[in-house]
């Protein structure tokens, strides 16, 4: 009976050791696969983050370049008006030009939008402003502050 009990104990210990061996090797393989997947995902995220940073910097440079061009437009060779007659507004239109103002005889008022780049298009607000101007929906108003001598 001692030999049978010893064989049962050896088989039980071998089975337990076998189960533990399978468990730990399987666990190790899946942990390795998980770490590898985790590294791949982190590399992908880092690449996407770097791309997003590059895109943001590129877009920022384009916007700043456009704003610079808008403000420098009166001094560029293609500008057909006297630069001293142009006033930078910035938003919702870029410039208002008063041709003839430098001679003391304004002839007209030109509302100008500056666009740079191949895909430059007017925004919906800019299109609406252009339409209002073309439809003659422009007027003059004078807001006069009452003088301090006039008491209510």
C-alpha positions as CSV (number, residue, x, y, z in Angstrom):
1,X,0.0,0.0,0.0
2,X,2.9,2.3,0.6
3,X,4.0,2.0,-3.1
4,X,0.4,2.7,-4.4
5,X,0.2,5.8,-2.1
6,X,3.6,6.9,-3.2
7,X,2.7,6.5,-6.8
8,X,-0.6,8.5,-6.3
9,X,1.4,11.2,-4.5
10,X,4.0,11.3,-7.3
11,X,1.3,11.5,-10.0
12,X,-0.6,14.2,-8.1
13,X,2.6,16.2,-7.6
14,X,3.5,15.7,-11.3
15,X,0.0,16.8,-12.4
16,X,0.1,19.9,-10.2
17,X,3.6,20.7,-11.5
18,X,2.4,20.1,-15.0
19,X,-0.6,22.4,-14.5
20,X,1.6,25.1,-12.9
21,X,4.1,24.7,-15.8
22,X,1.3,25.1,-18.4
23,X,-0.2,28.0,-16.5
24,X,3.0,30.0,-16.1
25,X,4.2,29.4,-19.7
26,X,0.8,30.4,-21.1
27,X,0.8,33.4,-18.8
28,X,4.3,34.4,-19.8
29,X,3.5,34.1,-23.6
30,X,0.3,36.2,-23.2
31,X,2.1,38.8,-21.1
32,X,4.8,39.0,-23.8
33,X,2.2,39.5,-26.5
34,X,0.4,42.1,-24.3
35,X,3.7,44.0,-23.8
36,X,4.4,43.8,-27.5
37,X,0.9,45.1,-28.3
38,X,1.3,47.8,-25.7
39,X,4.6,49.0,-27.2
40,X,3.1,49.0,-30.7
41,X,0.1,51.1,-29.6
42,X,2.4,53.5,-27.7
43,X,4.6,53.9,-30.8
44,X,1.5,54.5,-32.9
45,X,0.1,57.0,-30.5
46,X,3.5,58.8,-30.4
47,X,3.6,58.9,-34.2
48,X,0.1,60.3,-34.3
49,X,0.9,62.9,-31.6
50,X,4.0,64.0,-33.5
51,X,2.0,64.2,-36.7
52,X,-0.7,66.3,-34.9
53,X,2.0,68.6,-33.6
54,X,3.6,69.0,-37.0
55,X,0.1,69.7,-38.5
56,X,-0.7,72.2,-35.8
57,X,2.6,74.0,-36.3
58,X,2.1,74.0,-40.1
59,X,-1.4,75.3,-39.7
60,X,-0.3,78.0,-37.3
61,X,2.4,79.1,-39.7
62,X,-0.1,79.3,-42.5
63,X,-2.4,81.4,-40.4
64,X,0.3,83.7,-39.2
65,X,1.6,84.0,-42.8
66,X,-1.8,84.9,-44.0
67,X,-2.3,87.5,-41.3
68,X,1.2,89.0,-42.1
69,X,0.2,89.1,-45.8
70,X,-3.1,90.8,-45.0
71,X,-1.3,93.6,-43.1
72,X,1.5,93.9,-45.6
73,X,-0.7,93.8,-48.7
74,X,-0.7,97.6,-49.1
75,X,3.1,97.6,-49.5
76,X,3.2,94.7,-52.1
77,X,3.8,95.5,-55.8
78,X,0.4,94.2,-56.8
79,X,-1.5,96.6,-54.6
80,X,-3.0,99.2,-56.9
81,X,-3.8,101.9,-54.3
82,X,-1.7,104.3,-52.3
83,X,-0.7,102.4,-49.1
84,X,-1.4,105.5,-47.0
85,X,-5.1,105.4,-48.1
86,X,-5.6,101.8,-46.8
87,X,-6.8,101.0,-43.3
88,X,-6.3,97.6,-41.8
89,X,-9.5,96.2,-40.1
90,X,-8.7,92.5,-39.9
91,X,-12.2,91.2,-39.2
92,X,-14.7,90.7,-40.8
93,X,-12.9,92.4,-43.7
94,X,-9.2,93.0,-44.0
95,X,-8.9,96.5,-45.5
96,X,-10.9,99.6,-46.3
97,X,-9.2,101.7,-48.9
98,X,-10.1,105.3,-49.6
99,X,-8.7,106.2,-53.0
100,X,-7.9,109.9,-53.3
101,X,-7.7,110.4,-49.5
102,X,-4.0,111.3,-49.6
103,X,-4.9,114.2,-52.0
104,X,-7.8,115.3,-49.8
105,X,-10.4,114.2,-52.3
106,X,-11.7,110.7,-51.6
107,X,-13.2,109.2,-54.8
108,X,-14.7,106.0,-53.5
109,X,-14.5,103.4,-50.7
110,X,-13.1,100.0,-51.4
111,X,-13.7,97.2,-48.9
112,X,-11.1,94.6,-49.5
113,X,-10.5,91.0,-48.4
114,X,-7.0,89.5,-48.8
115,X,-6.7,85.8,-49.6
116,X,-3.5,83.8,-50.1
117,X,-3.0,80.3,-51.1
118,X,-4.4,78.0,-53.8
119,X,-7.5,77.0,-51.9
120,X,-8.4,80.5,-50.5
121,X,-12.2,81.0,-50.4
122,X,-14.5,83.5,-48.8
123,X,-16.1,82.4,-45.6
124,X,-19.9,82.5,-45.4
125,X,-19.8,85.8,-43.5
126,X,-17.4,87.3,-46.1
127,X,-19.7,86.2,-48.9
128,X,-22.7,87.8,-47.0
129,X,-20.8,91.1,-46.5
130,X,-19.9,91.1,-50.2
131,X,-23.5,90.6,-51.1
132,X,-24.7,93.4,-48.8
133,X,-22.2,95.8,-50.4
134,X,-23.2,94.7,-53.9
135,X,-26.9,95.2,-53.0
136,X,-26.1,98.7,-51.8
137,X,-26.9,97.9,-48.1
138,X,-24.3,100.4,-46.9
139,X,-24.9,103.7,-45.1
140,X,-23.2,106.4,-43.2
141,X,-24.0,107.2,-39.6
142,X,-22.7,109.9,-37.3
143,X,-22.7,109.4,-33.6
144,X,-22.0,112.8,-31.9
145,X,-21.2,113.0,-28.3
146,X,-23.0,115.8,-26.5
147,X,-20.6,118.5,-25.4
148,X,-20.0,118.9,-21.7
149,X,-21.3,122.5,-21.8
150,X,-24.8,121.2,-22.7
151,X,-26.4,120.2,-19.5
152,X,-29.5,117.9,-19.8
